Amino acid sequence: MATPIQMPSLSPTMKEGKIVKWLKKVGDKVSSGDAIAEVETDKSNLEVEAFDDGYLLQISVPEGEVATVGAPIGYLGAKGEKVSGGAPAPAAAAPPKAAAPSAPKAESPAAKPAQQAPAAGGGEGIAILMPSLSPTMKEGKIVKWLKKAGDKVSSGDAIAEVETDKSNLEVEAYDDGTLARIVVNEGDLATVGAPIAFLTPKGAKAGASAPAAAPAAPKAAPQAPAAAAPSATAGGQGGAPRREAAPTASGGGRLRASPLAKRIAQERGLDLSQVRGSGPLGRVVKRDVEQALGQGLTKAPAQAAPAKKAGAQPEARAFGTRPEPQSVPMSSMRKVIGQRMSEVKPGVPHFYLTVEVEMEAAVKIREEAKALDVKVSVNDIIVKAAAIALRRSPKMNVSLQGDQVLHYGTVDVGIAVAIEDGLITPIIRDADLKGLQTISAESRDMAERARKRALKPAEYTGGSLTVSNLGMYGIDQFIAVINPPQSAILAVGAVAEKAVARDGQVVVRKVMTVTLSGDHRVIDGATGAEYLRELKGLLEHPTRLLF
């Protein structure tokens, strides 16, 4: 049967993509991992890979047209195969809703109690968990069960159709066996990582697994939270999806990844179970591996559970090591603050702090670098100072993800870059550990590629703070809007000569105005003030950047 090629989610904010160019034509042979089309997203132009071998049977979305995430853009199958019934699939997703109440009526009484015990799939039973099918998905609705209790299931079979916040997608089985019990009925919701059904492993008796599920609860209990936890911390920082539990289970489940992604991961020593897949149904593809390598993921999951207290002064770390951020539930006080602030300013409740900084010493460093034929701008010095100030003010190095506050163990600073039709914020990773010359080179390279729409998702997602500099346009002072899910942004004005009072005399100094916009749900005014004081000290005495 022809397999649809779906429009993937290539960025955290992507809802649709435009086909810029088809790299394969109808009739061409395609191998898993091959780039088949170039897609324009809201951030940059990226390539779409094939996830199976076959022939390109049909192109559903021509060049220049737009498709929503999850919609089929083409079909893949055997040579000469007809595409029958595949194209209308997305439109047919709605009718099952009307039929939802009638189909599972007989199972309804049993299903309700089962939902109270998510761990009931222990013992011989294998829990089928609600997957994370989009970067922003928190829960999904079962539109239609494609298999019924008692049906034989093979690994890779579509067993249910799920409605997400983006589109309707199919959930696959990752083991062979028999569908023993359906926990979540058609039309009902389930959170990501929660069990929606249970599978009896191949070779076991189907009738025995369902009653045995309840006594085995303690065994399965650790599995569900383990799979659900990463989805709460994902945010563009590269958390692991719920599928990672399957490869380590005794049932021997599988991890979906393209052959090319597997090969690159093996060559680079990357543990694929730590990589979040962005392909259809969470399949790990080449770009996911590249993003994970760019974020420093290795075969060291122990880094994800540091023992030190969140928000404490981070210890020195070797360059190239990037510990995972710590997810900490919001305290009751912070929740109330967030609610009250949101009432006053809907969305992200901003607060603003402004400070004037004398830039005499910073400008002198730039002039000295220029004399040595080294390209360093004032903005590079600001980025470096902003990064070190973040490292010294760990309460600022946070972001809000639902009801969780992420405390970052790395210092990644965004730089706002104006492009032809908007704004994008490339991220300087480990900016606190890099020298001015490296920051300068990276900034110029990413700004240039941003204008060509050639940045990869890993290069513009993450971080807790962005530097937005309009001083080059002659703007003295302005207020910037926070770029979610980051928690702060620095609005930098022009460096200009200004008369100031020093020691009872009026003197002329090079002065710059900086305004901090902070997310009041996770950052207080005093925290922002301490950060600006640290930043001001670093810029006025830039030799401190060396220590």
N, C-alpha and C positions, 0 to 999 in steps of 0.2 A: 504494500500500500504506500502511496506517495506520502512523504514526510514534509510537513510545512516548515519553512525557514521563517522564524519569527523575528520581528524587530526587537533587538535586545535593549536592555537598559544600560547605556554606556556612560551615564553620569548619575549622581544621586538625585539631581533635579530634573532629569530627562523625562518627558511625557510623550514625546513624539520625535521622529527623526526624518530627515529628507534624504532620499536616495540621490547622491551626487553623481555616482557613476557605478554601473555594473561592471565588475572585473571579469565576470564569466558571462557567456551567452547561452541561450537555450540550446540544449544538446551537448554542451561541454561536459566532460568527465570531471568530477569533483572529488577530492580526497578530504577526509576529516582534518581540520586545521587550515585548509586553504582559505585565503581571503577571497570572498566572492563579490563584495560590494563595498563602496565607500559611502559612509553615512555622515551627514552634517547634523550635529546635535546642538544643544543650546550653549555648549562650551567650545567644541572643536570638531574637526573632521577626523573620524576614526574608521577603521576597517571592520567589517563583519566577517566572522569566520564560519565555515561549514562545520557541523558537529557530527556528520556521518559521511560515509562514502556513497557515491552514486552519480547520477547524471542530473543536470539542471533541467527539469521537465517544463517548468513554467515560471515566468516572471510576473508577479501579481501587481507590483508597484513599479511603474516605469521611472526612469531618471527624471529628477526634478519634482517628483511628487512626494507627499508626506504620508507616513504611516504611524499610528500610535504604537507605544511599546507593547509587545506581545502579539501584535497583529501579524498575519502571514504576509511576507513580502515575495515569497517564491515557494516552489515545491521541488523536492529532491526525491529520486526514486530509481528504479531499474530502467535500463535503456529501452525506449519505446513504450514505456508504461503510460497509461492514460491517467490524467488527474481527474478523478471522479468523486464528487462529494466532498473534496477537500476544501475548495475555495469558499463555499458558503458556511463553513464551520463557525466563524466568529458570529455571524448573524443568528445562528441557531442556538447561541448560548443562553438567550433570554427565556425561551419557552419552558425549559425544565422547571423554572421557578413556580409556574402555575401548577405543575404536576407534583411539586415537592411534598405537599402534605399527604397525598394519597399513597405514594410508593412505600414509605417505611412505616406505615401505621402499625403493622403487626409487631414491629421491633421496638416501637416507642417506649413501652413500659420498661423493657430491659435496658434500653440505651440510657435512660435518664439516670438510674443509679450508677451505671458504669462511668458516667461522666464525672461523678463525685470521686472516683478512684482512678486517677490517671496512671497509677503504677500497675494497674491490673494486668499488664501484658507481660509480666515476668514469667519465670519457669519456661515451659515450651513455647509460649506465645511471644511474638515479636511485635512491638508497638510500631505502628505507622504514624509518624508525627506530622503535624501541619508544617509544611516547609516555608521558608522565607523566599517568596517568589519575586520580590522587588525590594530595592534598598530601603524603602520607607514602610514596608508592610509590617503591621503589628498583629493583625488577625485576618482570617479569611473565612468566607462563607462557602459551605458545600452546596454548589449549584445542582450537581447530579452525581450519583454513584454509578460508575461505569461497570462495576462488578457488584454482585450480591453475595451475601453470606453463603458459604459453601462452595463458591466458585474456585477453580484452580487458578493460581496466579503465577506468572513467570517474572523473573527480574526484568525490569524495563517496561512491563505492561502498564498502560494508563489505567488507573483504578478509580479516579474521581476527577471531576471538574470543579475547580475552585475559583471563586470570584475574589480578586484582591483589590487593593486601592488603585491599581493601574489597569488591569484587564482580567479576562477569564483565561485560566491556564490549567493544564492537566497535571495531576500528581502521579508520579510513577512509583511502582513497587521496586524495592532494592534487594529482594530475596525471593526465592521460589517457595511455594507453599500453597496453603488454602486460606481464603479469607474467612476467619473464624467468627469475627464479631465486628459490627459497625457501631462505633461509639457516638459519633456526631451525625445526626440525621440531615437529610437534604433541607436546605433553608436555614440551618443553624450555623452559628459562628464558633470558631475555635481560635485561640491565641496561637501565635507561632511557637512551635516546640511542644504543643500539647498533643496527646494521642488522639487520632480520629478513628482508628480501627486497630484490630489485632490480627496477626497472621500466624497460622500454625505452620511451623517449619516443614519442609518437604520430608516425607517419611514418617512424620508423627501422625497420630490419629486426630482428625479434625474435631471429633466429638469430645475428646478428652481435654483439649486445650482450653476451651472456654470456661468450664468449671474450675480448672486448675489455676486460672488466672488470678483469682482473688487471694488465695493463700500465699502466692508468690510475690505479693506487693513489695516487700522490702528489697527484693533483688532489682526490680525495675525502677524503683524510686529514684536512685541517683542518676539514671540515664536521662529522664525527661528534663530535669533542671539543667543538666550539663549541656543538652542540645539547645535549650532555650536561652541560656545565659548570653551567648555571643550575640544573638540578634538584638539584645537590648543595648549593646555597646558598640554596634557597628559604626554608624555615623560617617563614612569615608575614611575610618582608621584601620580597616582591614580585619574585622573580627571573623571568626569561623562560623559557618552556617550549621544547621541542625544535622546535616548529612555526615558530619565528622564522627558521630557516635557509631554509625553503621560499620565501618571497617574494623573497629576494635571489638565489636560484639562477637560473642561466641557463635552467632549464626552466620558469620562470615559475609556480611553485607558488602556492597560495593560503593566506591566513590566515583561519581560521574565526572570524567575529565577527558578532554580531547587527547588523542595520541601525541600531538605536538606539545601540549601542555605537560603531559607526563614525561616526555623526553627531556624538555628543558628543566623541569623540576628535578629529575634524576641527575642531570649533568651538573646542576648548580647546588645540589644538596638541600633542596627545599622540601619540607614536609607538606604535601598537598592537603593533609587534613587540617592545616592551619589557614587555608586559603578560601576566601569567600567567592563562590562562582557567580558570574554575571550572565552566563549563557542561559538559554531556555531551560527551565526547571532547575536552575542553580548549577548548571554544568560549568566546571572550571575550564577556561580556555586560555589561550596564549597571553592575552592582555592582563588576565587576573594574576598569572604567574609573574609577569613583568612588574605589575603593580606591587605584588608582595615582595619581590626582590628589591624594588625601589624603597620599600618601607623597612627593609632589613629583617624580614621574617626568616628564621632559620629553624633547624631541628632542635630548638631549645624551648619547649613549652613551659619550662619551669619559670621563665621570665615573666609569664603572665600572672604569677601569684606572688608578688613581692610581699615580704612580711612587714615592711615599714609602714607607718601610719600615713594615710592619704593626706596630702597637703604639707607634709614635712619637707624640710630643705633637702632636695635630692642630692644623693651622693655623686661623686665624680664617676664618670663612666668612660669606657674606652670609645674612641671614635669608631663609628660603624655599627655599634650595638644600639638597638632601639627597643627598649622595654615597652610592653603594651601598656596603654593607659589603664588606671584603676577606676572601676565603676563603683560609686558610692551612692546609696539611696539618699534622696533629699531629706533633710531633717524636717520635723513638723514646722519649726520656725521659718525655715527657708521656703517651705510650701506656702505658708500664709503670706510671707513677703511677696512671693511670686504672684499669688492671687490678687493681693491688694494693688501691686504695681501694674498688673495687667488690666485691672479695672480702670486705672487712670490713663494708661497708654496701651491700647490693645496690641496684640502680637508680642513683640519683644519690648518690655518696658525699659527704655533708655534713660541713662543719666549722663550728664556732661561735666567734665572738669577741664579747665584751661590753665595753662602755665606758659610763662615767657622764659625762653632759654637763651643765654648768651652763647653765640656760636663762634667767637673769635678763635679759640683753640682748635675747634673742629675744622674750620675753614683753613687754618694754617696747615693742618695735616693733609688736607686735600691738595693744597698748593705744593707742599713738599713731595707728595706722590706724583703730581703732574710734572714737577721738575725732574723726577727720576724716570719719567716716561711710563708711569704705572697708572692705569685707568681706575681711579676710585672717585666716586661722586659723594656729595654730601648725603644723598639718600642712602648710600651703602653704609655710611657711618651711623646713620639713624637706625637702619635695620639691625646692625650689629648691637648698638646700644639697647634697642628695644628688646632684643633677644636675651642679652645678659640681664637686663632688668627683670624680665620674665623668670629667668632662672633663679634670681634672688628674691622674687615675689611669687612663690608657688601658688598662692591663693588666686592669683590672676590667671594662671596657666590652666584654665578649666573650660569646659563647655557643657551645656545642658542637653541631655538625650532623654526625652520623656521625663520620668521621675528619677532618673539617675544623673549624677554629676560626674563627669569624666575628669579625673585628675591626671594630666599628661606627665609622663616621665621623660619626654623629649621636648625640645623647644623648636617649634616650627613656626616661622613667621611668613605671613602672606604679604605680597606687594600688589597693590591695585594697579592694573594696566588698562588704559583706555584703548579699545579697539574700535573698528569702524562702526559696528552696530551695538555697542554696549560696553561692558566692563567685565574683566575676569581677574582673578587673584591667584597667580602662580604662587607656590609655596617653596620657600627656602628651608629645606630640611636641616635640622641640627645647626641652625644659624648661630647659636651661642658658641659652637665649637669650631666654626670656620673663620678664616682670616678675611680681612677686608677685600683682598684681591680675588679670593674665591667667590665671595658674595657678589662682588661686582661682575665677575664673568658669568655666574649663574643667572643673575638678574637680567643682564643684557641678552643672554641666550634665550631665556624663557619669555621675556617680553617680545622678542622678535618672533619666536614661534607662536606666541599667543596671537599676534596680529595676523599670522598666516593660518590660524585655527588648527595648529598642528600639535597642541599639547595633549598629553595622555591624562586620563582621569586621575592617576596617582600624583600628577604634578599640580593639580589645582584643588585637591580635597585635603581636609585635615587642618591642623593648627588651631590655635585659640585666639590669635590676634593678627590683624592686617595693618600695614602702614599705607595710608593713602596720602600722597604728596601732590598738592596742587600749587606748591610754591613756584615750580618752574613756569607756571602760567601767570605769575605775578599776583596770585591770591594771597592776601595777608593772613586771613583767618577764615575757617569754615568749620561746619559740623558734619561729620560723616555718619552714615547709617551702617549699623553692624551687619556683617555678612553671615547669616546663620549657617551652620550651628555654632560658629565662633561666638565668643562672649565679649569681645572688645575690638575697637578699631581706633587707630591714631590718625587724626586729621592734621597734616603738617602744612604750615604756611610758608611763605617766602622768607629767606634770610635777608633782612634789610637793615640799613643803618638807622639807628634811633637814638635820640638824646635820653640818657638815663642819669639818675643821681647816684654818685659813688663817693663816699667819704666827704659828704657836704659839698661836692662839686658836680657840675653838669658835664658829662662826657658823652662822646659818641661811641656806641658799641653796635656790633652786628648782632641782631636779635631775631629770634624765630618764635612764632606762637604755635603751640601744640595743644590740640583739644582731644581728650580721651572720651569716647562714647562707650559706656559699659552696660552690660545686661544686668539690671538690678535684681533679677531672680537669683543669680549666683554670685554677683560681685556687689559689695557695698561701697558707698562713697569713700569711706576711710581706706579701704583696700586699694581703690583706684588712686587715691591721693598719695599713699605710700609708694605706689608704683611710679607715679609721675615724679615724685621726689627723687627716686633712684635713677630714673631716666635723665632727669635734669642734671644730676650730679655727674653721670657718665659722659654726657655731651659737653658739659662745661669743663670737665677734666678728662679728656679722652684717653689719656695714658692709662686710666683705670680699666680701659677695655682690654688691656694686655694681661690683667691679673684676675 
